[in-house]
Amino acid sequence: MKPVKVGLLGLGTVGAGVVRIVEGNQEDLSSQVGSPIVIERIAVKNADKPRDIEVDAALITTDPWEVIRDPEIDVIVEVMGGIAGTKEYILEALELGKHIVTANKDLMALHGSEILAKAQEKQCDVFYEASVAGGIPIIRTLIEGFSSDKIMKIMGIVNGTTNYILSKMSQEGASYHDVLKEAQELGYAESDPTSDVEGLDAARKMAILGTLGFRTNVELNDVSVSGISGVSKEDIAFAKRLGYDMKLLGIAECEDEAFSISVQPTMIRTGHPLASVNGVFNAVYVYGQAVGETMFYGAGAGAMPTATSIVADLVAVIKNLKLGVNGLKQIVPYKQKKLKSDEDIFYKNFLLLHVDDKAGVLAKITQVFAECDVSLDSVVQQANPHNPDAEIIIVTHNASRASMNKVLRHLEELPVIHRIKSHYRVEG
């Protein structure tokens, strides 16, 4: 049996996990694909860097082009990250007829359409299961498991850092800044956490899921994004009082071929399956027109869960290679992009207002909602011993984003309102 030879770009924690799985599970993997899998070359930035895995020094190079252009290599596994240079490596490898497995969500979110078009032209596979939700096989599920269904909604917790922070804030009543510091100390958050806490990481993943789920080209600019840095422990306490949990949710919805995608802190009903997903775990909830509700849960990051998805993709590439069907299973977007307008995006809203503590204030506020055609589900007014203002909590019925934007503008102009303290989407 002729071995299938693999080139590895990157030997960090995930790359080392790939090597461990390929070498440690060789018998099982070979039985699945019908031949040995050999890691032929490995490109690293620093050949002398200490690593917690031993590899033959003869396999190591600091020049990625040596891996890309090696005629013996059939598949390139990219776990080095980055965008600009990495994109050139991937496109050149495809030009040379090599198949690609990558965990690079940034690359696929920004340049996936170009890369997949080149793969289709060259009849090569490009698989990227590990780019979203780590060890959860959500991409393969969207492509294959839902191939006979029409996906109406995808709602996911796809960033472990923010889920850890919000979970700790909820469970311990801690402040955002205290939990963020703890997450950084534990290695769950980067020293610069902006990409995670401001929703950018989740937005890239939702762009990928939206593209696959709705079969249209979703770009990063199509995703409306807000992060969790403004979420306070008081907001979470109010959510609990009303029967909700706070999560950073990616929400993609499609109706009449038009879609909307957002990433935002969201109050989700405590009984919803996503509400019980805590810590660094991820989960993706999918609603299909035929199948109804499904949810996929597991480790969203980490060396071995991510490496498991990468090697699963590698096995899929090799099986296709044996069958001679590489490049035939790509999901290249074929539907015309049609974004929903703000008038067509509906959801419930939570607002916390700091207002004058005097008679007639509530009537003026509810009049604004009535004039903007937004109906109210509940209104609670209370005094706060730590705040000289009165606090009014409002939950609306489903309202269009356009109508709510109009409400917010009018509320900001009301002299009796000192501050719109919080505004969140409500789900479930």
Beta strands, then each sheet from edge to edge (+ up, - down):
strand 1: 4-9
strand 2: 37-43
strand 3: 60-61
strand 4: 75-78
strand 5: 99-102
strand 6: 126-127
strand 7: 151-157
strand 8: 223-225
strand 9: 244-255
strand 10: 258-269
strand 11: 281-288
strand 12: 292-299
strand 13: 346-355
strand 14: 376-384
strand 15: 387-396
strand 16: 399-400
strand 17: 417-427
sheet 1: 3+ 2+ 1+ 4+ 5+ 6+
sheet 2: 8+ 10+ 9- 7+ 11- 12+
sheet 3: 8+ 10+ 17+ 13- 15+ 14-
sheet 4: 8+ 10+ 17+ 13- 16+
end
